[in-house]
Amino acid sequence: MDKKDDVYKAQLALEVENIRSKYLPQDQNKLEQNKLEQLKKLDKQATIPGKKSVFIMIFISLLLLVTGFFVIIFFKLIFAGIICCAFSLICAFLIKPIYNLITEKERTRLTPQIMRLSNEILGNKSQNKQRN
């Protein structure tokens, strides 16, 4: 019974908030949407440097792999080709840890801005509830 009550209260609160937003002054509504859009952009921005590094690492890994095969097939230098392919595998295995490291650093850098915006958004909602 307790879970059903919680679900019902959450649905009721969401419905009330949707109806309430229709009657808020438009400037305030737009301001909250602007802040929410900024928050979403900052959230997406945190992963961009990590994704760029992933593409670079994939390119380097594929380049080393192709170079290794090329050296083996055309120059008959098996040992050199195997070393190139091994470096390619090492590069491929480092893709995920490097992505996580870069993304975590970027998230740490953006944390103050994201927290400020989220506090403003949540603060506005709590102030609106207190007014009514």
N, C-alpha and C positions, 0 to 999 in steps of 0.2 A: 504494500500500500504506500509506503514511504517514497519509493521511486516514482510511482505514478503521480503522486502529489508534486514531487519536484519537477517532473516533466511537464505537468499541467501548469505549474507556476512559471516555468521558463517560457512555455508557449504563450501564456497569457502576457508575460512581461514583453515579449517580442512583439506581439500584436498591439499592445498598448503603445509601445515605443514607435511602431510604424504609423499608427494613427496620430500620435502626438507630434511626430515630425512634420505632418501635413499642416499643423496649425502654428508651428514655430515661425518666427520672422524669417523671411527668405535669406537675409544677409547672414544670419547665424547658421542656418542650415548649409549654405554654400561654404561658409568658413570652415565648418566641421568637415565637409566633404573635401575641401582643399587640403586640410591637414591630414586627412586619411589618405588622400592621393600621394602627398609628400611622404608619408610613412611607408606606403607600399613601394614607392620609388627607391627610398633608402634601403628597404629590405632587399629589393632586387639588386641594387647597386653593390651590396656586400658580396655577391657571388661573381660579379663580372671579372675582377682580376684573376680569380681562381680559374674561371672558364678559359680566359685567355692563355693562362699558363698551361692548361690541359691541352689546348690545341697546339701550342708550341711543342710540348713534350711528345705528343702523338706524331707530329711532323718529324721531329728529330729521330724518334724511334723507327718510324717507317723509312726514313732516309738511311739510317744505319743498317737496317735489315736489307734493303735493296742493294746498298753498297756491298754488304757482305756477300750476298748472292752473286752480284756482278763480279766481284773479285774471285770468287770460287769458280764460276763458270767460264769467264773469259781469260783470266790470268792464271788459272790453275794453282792459286795460292790458297790452299785449303785452310792452313792455320790462321792466316790473316783474315780470311772470310769468316771463320768461326769466331774470332775475337770481335769482329764488327757485329755479328749476330748476337753475341753474348752481351755486348754493350747495349744493343737494341732491347734485349729482354730486361736488362737492369733498368733502363730508362722507362720501359713500359710498367715495371713493378713500382716505380717511384711516382707514377702519375697521381694516384689516389692520395698518398700522404702529402705530397706537395700541394694538391688542391685543398686538402683540409687545413694545412698550415696557413696558406695564403688567405683562405676564406675566413679562418678564425682571426687572423690579424686584422683583416678589413672589418669584420664585425666588431672587434674591440675598438677600432678607430671610430666607427659610426655609433657606438653605444650611447654616448651622451646626447647626440641629436635625436636618436630614436626614442630614448627615454623621455626627453623633454617634450617631443611631439605627442607621445602616447599619454604622458601625464596631462598635457593640455587637453587632449581629446576626452580622456576619462574625467578630468576635472570639470570640463564644461558639462558633461552629462550629469555628474553628481550635483553641480550647482543648479542645473535646470530642474532636477528632481526636488531639490530643497525649496525652490521658489514656489512650486505648485503644491 
